[in-house]
Amino acid sequence: MSKKHINAAEGVEEGDFPSELRYDLASKNWVVIASGRSKRPETFKEEKKTVNSSDPEDCPFCKDENYEHVVEVATEKGVIKPNKKLPEDWFVASIPNKFPAFIPDSKLDEKKENGLYKKMNAVGYHEVIISKNHNKSVGEMSVEEVRQIFNLYRSRYRDLKSKKNVNHISIFHNHGKEAGASIDHPHSQLATTPLVDVDLNSALESAKEYKNEKGNCLYCDMQGWELRKKERVVYENDDFLAVCPFASKVAFQTIVTPKKHYSNFEDISDKLLASLADAFQKTMKKIYKGVGNPPYNYYLHTAPCDGEDHDYYHWHWTILPKTSVFAGFELGAGIEISTIKPEIAAKHLKKI
């Protein structure tokens, strides 16, 4: 390590301090940027990954019988509800999950156990959103193909938000076994719940407090800072910004967010949807090429559909490459460790 010497007993003798604690304004959590343990950005690309290794002939998502109960399907012309047969030009389809975590029902049936514990039925909808091509991950897709995926996300969100006991809709995508994908075939999932998840609740509270105190949107202010500094910007177009956040949880974490203030993803116009597809596709392609097709998760954070006014919130997509495994410290302390500075990660991705 050049110009630095670290002694476990005595600390740092010279040079910049090799680790930082950074505060996430949205989650109000701290993360560790342990650049003293870091690798060059290029080494992430060289590491062996285990993604998309299965044979399409053994893939359940490549079998016709899975598409007997399609909810909606996206094509270049738009989203449609098919009859019994999928249209030939379909690219992505939503089907009910065969092993759902949440099941449609009209009753939550809340109960207490011995006056201490609370429980209720896991009521909701759980769908799998499957792209047609077995071997093409999001990082390899065209802008048009990504647009169709987001068009279906928007349509499913709009359809489900008014259903009973739907207060939160989670849309997420797991790529690679290390990221929790049990099937290699590219697919996303959508799950609705009567509860708003803890992570989003924390972000909502932070955004509301900031708006009450400063009079501004927390995310708009952070975004304005990033656009002025340009240190952590990965990609931008007229409407969207992709940035490695200041307090990144993992190496190469990237946020894709609208430049203007919008609270509800489902209200996005066709024009902005096309612009989002451009920003997301460019970002995923950079991660695919620059980090070597890593396992990853991405998910949506948007204002919940619980009937409340959350105009202080700013929706965005979070992309989390799986470049390390959480161990005892992360799980016990609840503080993530990233081994590369987001400024270095962004610089690496931006040039690709």
C-alpha positions as CSV (number, residue, x, y, z in Angstrom):
1,M,0.0,0.0,0.0
2,S,1.8,3.1,-1.2
3,K,2.3,6.1,1.2
4,K,0.5,4.4,4.0
5,H,1.5,2.2,6.8
6,I,-1.0,0.5,9.1
7,N,-0.1,-1.1,12.4
8,A,-3.0,-2.8,14.2
9,A,-1.6,-1.6,17.6
10,E,-0.4,1.9,16.7
11,G,-2.7,3.0,13.9
12,V,-1.8,4.9,10.7
13,E,1.7,6.4,10.6
14,E,1.3,8.5,7.4
15,G,-0.9,9.3,4.5
16,D,-4.7,9.4,4.2
17,F,-6.7,7.4,6.8
18,P,-7.5,4.2,4.9
19,S,-11.1,3.7,6.2
20,E,-14.1,6.1,6.6
21,L,-17.4,5.9,8.3
22,R,-20.0,7.6,6.1
23,Y,-23.5,8.6,7.2
24,D,-26.5,7.8,4.9
25,L,-28.9,10.8,5.2
26,A,-31.8,8.7,3.9
27,S,-31.5,5.5,6.1
28,K,-29.7,7.3,9.0
29,N,-27.3,4.4,9.1
30,W,-23.5,4.4,8.9
31,V,-21.5,2.4,6.4
32,V,-17.7,1.7,6.4
33,I,-15.7,2.6,3.3
34,A,-12.7,0.4,4.0
35,S,-10.4,1.4,1.2
36,G,-7.5,0.1,3.2
37,R,-8.8,-3.4,2.3
38,S,-9.7,-2.5,-1.3
39,K,-8.9,-4.0,-4.6
40,R,-8.5,-2.3,-7.9
41,P,-11.9,-1.9,-9.7
42,E,-10.6,-4.2,-12.5
43,T,-10.1,-7.1,-10.1
44,F,-13.9,-7.4,-9.6
45,K,-14.2,-8.2,-13.3
46,E,-11.6,-10.9,-13.1
47,E,-13.2,-12.8,-10.3
48,K,-15.1,-16.0,-11.2
49,K,-18.9,-15.6,-11.1
50,T,-21.6,-18.3,-11.2
51,V,-24.5,-16.8,-13.2
52,N,-26.7,-18.1,-16.0
53,S,-25.1,-21.5,-16.2
54,S,-28.2,-23.7,-16.6
55,D,-29.4,-25.4,-19.7
56,P,-32.6,-23.9,-21.2
57,E,-34.0,-27.4,-21.7
58,D,-34.0,-27.8,-17.9
59,C,-35.3,-24.3,-17.2
60,P,-38.9,-24.1,-15.9
61,F,-39.3,-20.6,-17.3
62,C,-38.6,-21.9,-20.8
63,K,-41.5,-24.4,-20.7
64,D,-44.8,-23.4,-22.3
65,E,-46.9,-24.7,-19.4
66,N,-45.7,-21.9,-17.2
67,Y,-47.6,-19.4,-19.4
68,E,-51.1,-20.9,-19.1
69,H,-52.1,-18.2,-16.6
70,V,-50.3,-15.0,-17.8
71,V,-51.5,-11.9,-16.1
72,E,-50.0,-9.4,-18.5
73,V,-47.4,-9.4,-21.2
74,A,-45.3,-6.6,-22.7
75,T,-44.5,-6.2,-26.4
76,E,-43.0,-3.4,-28.5
77,K,-46.5,-2.1,-29.0
78,G,-47.4,-2.0,-25.3
79,V,-48.8,-4.1,-22.4
80,I,-51.7,-6.4,-23.1
81,K,-53.7,-9.0,-21.3
82,P,-53.4,-12.1,-23.5
83,N,-56.1,-14.7,-24.0
84,K,-55.0,-18.3,-23.9
85,K,-51.9,-17.9,-26.1
86,L,-48.9,-15.5,-25.8
87,P,-48.4,-13.2,-28.8
88,E,-45.4,-14.1,-30.9
89,D,-43.7,-10.7,-30.3
90,W,-43.9,-10.9,-26.5
91,F,-40.7,-10.0,-24.6
92,V,-41.7,-10.1,-20.9
93,A,-44.6,-11.6,-19.1
94,S,-46.0,-11.6,-15.6
95,I,-47.4,-14.8,-14.1
96,P,-48.6,-15.8,-10.6
97,N,-45.8,-17.2,-8.5
98,K,-46.3,-20.9,-8.0
99,F,-44.8,-20.7,-4.6
100,P,-46.1,-17.4,-3.3
101,A,-45.1,-15.8,-0.1
102,F,-48.2,-13.6,-0.2
103,I,-51.7,-15.0,-1.1
104,P,-54.8,-13.0,-2.2
105,D,-57.5,-12.9,0.5
106,S,-59.9,-10.3,1.9
107,K,-59.1,-10.8,5.6
108,L,-55.9,-10.0,7.4
109,D,-57.1,-11.8,10.5
110,E,-54.9,-10.0,12.9
111,K,-54.3,-11.9,16.2
112,K,-52.3,-11.8,19.4
113,E,-50.6,-14.8,20.9
114,N,-50.7,-14.9,24.7
115,G,-51.2,-11.1,24.6
116,L,-47.5,-10.7,23.6
117,Y,-46.9,-11.6,20.0
118,K,-48.8,-10.3,17.0
119,K,-49.5,-12.1,13.7
120,M,-51.7,-11.8,10.7
121,N,-52.3,-13.6,7.4
122,A,-49.7,-12.9,4.7
123,V,-52.3,-11.4,2.4
124,G,-51.2,-10.0,-1.0
125,Y,-50.2,-10.7,-4.5
126,H,-46.9,-12.4,-5.6
127,E,-46.0,-12.4,-9.3
128,V,-42.9,-13.4,-11.4
129,I,-42.0,-11.2,-14.3
130,I,-40.1,-13.3,-16.8
131,S,-38.2,-12.1,-19.9
132,K,-38.3,-14.4,-22.9
133,N,-34.6,-14.9,-23.6
134,H,-33.0,-17.4,-21.2
135,N,-29.4,-16.2,-21.8
136,K,-29.8,-12.4,-21.9
137,S,-29.4,-10.6,-18.6
138,V,-30.5,-7.0,-18.1
139,G,-27.0,-5.8,-18.7
140,E,-27.0,-7.4,-22.2
141,M,-30.5,-6.1,-23.2
142,S,-31.2,-3.2,-25.6
143,V,-32.8,0.0,-24.4
144,E,-36.1,-1.1,-26.1
145,E,-36.1,-4.4,-24.2
146,V,-35.5,-2.6,-20.9
147,R,-38.3,-0.2,-21.7
148,Q,-40.7,-3.1,-22.1
149,I,-39.7,-4.5,-18.7
150,F,-40.3,-1.1,-17.0
151,N,-43.6,-0.7,-18.9
152,L,-44.8,-4.0,-17.4
153,Y,-43.5,-3.0,-14.0
154,R,-45.6,0.2,-14.3
155,S,-48.7,-1.6,-15.5
156,R,-48.6,-4.2,-12.8
157,Y,-48.1,-1.5,-10.2
158,R,-51.1,0.5,-11.4
159,D,-53.3,-2.6,-11.6
160,L,-52.5,-3.8,-8.0
161,K,-52.3,-0.5,-6.1
162,S,-56.0,-0.2,-5.6
163,K,-56.6,-3.8,-4.4
164,K,-57.7,-4.4,-0.8
165,N,-54.9,-4.8,1.8
166,V,-52.3,-3.5,-0.7
167,N,-50.3,-0.7,1.0
168,H,-46.9,-1.5,-0.4
169,I,-45.7,-2.9,-3.7
170,S,-42.2,-4.3,-3.9
171,I,-40.6,-4.8,-7.3
172,F,-37.1,-6.5,-7.3
173,H,-34.8,-8.5,-9.4
174,N,-32.2,-11.1,-8.3
175,H,-29.4,-12.0,-10.7
176,G,-27.1,-14.9,-9.9
177,K,-27.1,-17.5,-7.1
178,E,-25.1,-15.3,-4.8
179,A,-27.8,-12.7,-5.1
180,G,-30.6,-15.2,-4.2
181,A,-31.8,-16.2,-7.7
182,S,-32.9,-19.8,-7.5
183,I,-33.5,-19.9,-11.3
184,D,-30.9,-18.6,-13.7
185,H,-33.4,-17.4,-16.3
186,P,-33.7,-13.6,-16.0
187,H,-36.8,-12.7,-14.0
188,S,-38.1,-10.1,-11.6
189,Q,-40.6,-10.5,-8.8
190,L,-43.5,-8.3,-7.6
191,A,-45.0,-8.7,-4.1
192,T,-47.7,-6.7,-2.4
193,T,-48.1,-6.4,1.3
194,P,-50.4,-4.7,3.8
195,L,-47.3,-3.4,5.6
196,V,-44.6,-0.9,4.4
197,D,-41.1,-2.4,4.7
198,V,-38.8,-1.2,7.4
199,D,-36.1,0.1,5.0
200,L,-38.6,2.2,3.1
201,N,-40.3,3.4,6.3
202,S,-37.0,4.7,7.5
203,A,-36.3,6.5,4.3
204,L,-39.8,8.0,4.4
205,E,-39.3,9.3,7.9
206,S,-35.9,10.8,7.0
207,A,-37.3,12.5,3.9
208,K,-40.3,13.9,5.8
209,E,-38.1,15.3,8.6
210,Y,-35.7,16.9,6.1
211,K,-38.6,18.5,4.3
212,N,-40.1,19.9,7.5
213,E,-36.7,21.2,8.6
214,K,-35.2,22.5,5.4
215,G,-38.2,22.9,3.2
216,N,-36.6,20.9,0.4
217,C,-36.6,17.3,-0.8
218,L,-33.7,15.4,0.7
219,Y,-33.1,13.5,-2.5
220,C,-33.2,16.6,-4.7
221,D,-30.6,18.2,-2.5
222,M,-28.3,15.2,-2.6
223,Q,-28.8,15.0,-6.3
224,G,-28.0,18.6,-6.8
225,W,-24.8,18.1,-4.9
226,E,-23.8,15.1,-7.0
227,L,-24.4,17.0,-10.2
228,R,-22.3,19.9,-9.1
229,K,-19.4,17.7,-7.8
230,K,-19.6,15.1,-10.6
231,E,-17.3,12.7,-8.6
232,R,-19.9,9.9,-8.2
233,V,-21.9,10.3,-11.4
234,V,-22.0,7.2,-13.6
235,Y,-24.4,8.3,-16.3
236,E,-27.0,11.0,-16.9
237,N,-29.4,12.0,-19.6
238,D,-31.9,14.9,-19.7
239,D,-34.2,13.3,-17.2
240,F,-32.3,10.8,-15.1
241,L,-29.1,10.5,-13.1
242,A,-27.2,7.3,-12.2
243,V,-24.8,7.8,-9.3
244,C,-22.8,5.8,-6.8
245,P,-24.1,7.1,-3.5
246,F,-21.8,8.9,-1.0
247,A,-22.5,6.2,1.7
248,S,-22.5,3.2,-0.6
249,K,-23.5,-0.1,1.1
250,V,-21.5,-2.2,-1.3
251,A,-18.9,-1.7,-4.0
252,F,-20.4,-0.3,-7.2
253,Q,-23.9,0.4,-5.6
254,T,-25.7,2.6,-8.0
255,I,-28.9,4.7,-7.7
256,V,-31.0,5.6,-10.8
257,T,-33.2,8.5,-10.0
258,P,-35.3,11.1,-11.9
259,K,-33.8,14.6,-11.9
260,K,-37.1,16.3,-11.3
261,H,-39.1,15.6,-8.1
262,Y,-41.5,12.7,-8.5
263,S,-43.0,10.7,-5.6
264,N,-44.8,7.9,-7.3
265,F,-43.1,5.6,-9.9
266,E,-46.4,4.4,-11.3
267,D,-47.3,7.9,-12.5
268,I,-44.3,8.0,-14.9
269,S,-45.2,9.1,-18.4
270,D,-44.3,7.2,-21.6
271,K,-41.7,9.8,-22.4
272,L,-40.0,9.5,-19.0
273,L,-40.3,5.7,-19.1
274,A,-38.2,5.7,-22.3
275,S,-35.7,8.0,-20.7
276,L,-35.5,5.8,-17.6
277,A,-35.0,2.7,-19.8
278,D,-32.0,4.5,-21.4
279,A,-30.4,5.5,-18.1
280,F,-31.0,2.0,-16.5
281,Q,-29.8,0.1,-19.6
282,K,-26.6,2.2,-19.9
283,T,-25.9,1.7,-16.2
284,M,-26.5,-2.0,-16.2
285,K,-24.4,-2.4,-19.3
286,K,-21.5,-0.6,-17.5
287,I,-21.8,-2.8,-14.5
288,Y,-22.0,-5.9,-16.7
289,K,-18.8,-4.9,-18.6
290,G,-16.9,-3.1,-15.9
291,V,-17.5,-5.6,-13.0
292,G,-17.7,-8.7,-15.1
293,N,-21.4,-9.7,-15.0
294,P,-21.6,-9.8,-11.2
295,P,-24.5,-11.2,-9.3
296,Y,-26.8,-8.3,-8.3
297,N,-30.1,-7.2,-6.8
298,Y,-32.0,-4.2,-7.9
299,Y,-35.2,-2.9,-6.4
300,L,-37.7,0.0,-6.5
301,H,-38.2,2.5,-3.7
302,T,-41.3,4.6,-4.3
303,A,-44.0,6.2,-2.2
304,P,-46.3,3.5,-0.8
305,C,-49.9,3.1,-2.0
306,D,-51.4,3.3,1.5
307,G,-53.6,6.3,0.8
308,E,-51.3,8.8,2.6
309,D,-49.7,11.8,0.9
310,H,-46.0,11.2,0.5
311,D,-45.1,14.1,-1.8
312,Y,-41.9,14.7,0.2
313,Y,-40.5,11.4,-1.1
314,H,-38.5,10.9,-4.3
315,W,-38.7,7.5,-6.0
316,H,-35.6,5.8,-7.4
317,W,-34.1,2.4,-8.3
318,T,-31.2,0.9,-6.3
319,I,-28.7,-1.5,-7.9
320,L,-26.6,-3.6,-5.5
321,P,-23.9,-5.7,-7.1
322,K,-23.0,-8.7,-5.0
323,T,-19.2,-8.2,-4.7
324,S,-18.8,-9.6,-1.1
325,V,-20.6,-11.6,1.5
326,F,-22.0,-10.1,4.7
327,A,-20.3,-11.7,7.7
328,G,-20.5,-11.4,11.4
329,F,-19.7,-7.7,11.7
330,E,-22.3,-6.6,9.1
331,L,-25.0,-8.9,10.5
332,G,-24.2,-8.2,14.1
333,A,-23.5,-4.5,14.0
334,G,-25.9,-3.7,11.2
335,I,-23.1,-1.7,9.5
336,E,-22.1,-2.6,5.9
337,I,-18.5,-2.5,4.8
338,S,-17.7,-1.5,1.2
339,T,-14.1,-2.1,0.1
340,I,-14.0,0.5,-2.7
341,K,-14.7,4.2,-2.5
342,P,-17.8,5.2,-4.5
343,E,-15.8,7.9,-6.2
344,I,-13.4,5.3,-7.6
345,A,-16.3,2.9,-8.5
346,A,-18.1,5.7,-10.4
347,K,-15.0,6.8,-12.2
348,H,-14.4,3.2,-13.3
349,L,-18.0,2.7,-14.5
350,K,-18.3,6.1,-16.2
351,K,-15.4,5.5,-18.6
352,I,-17.0,2.2,-19.9
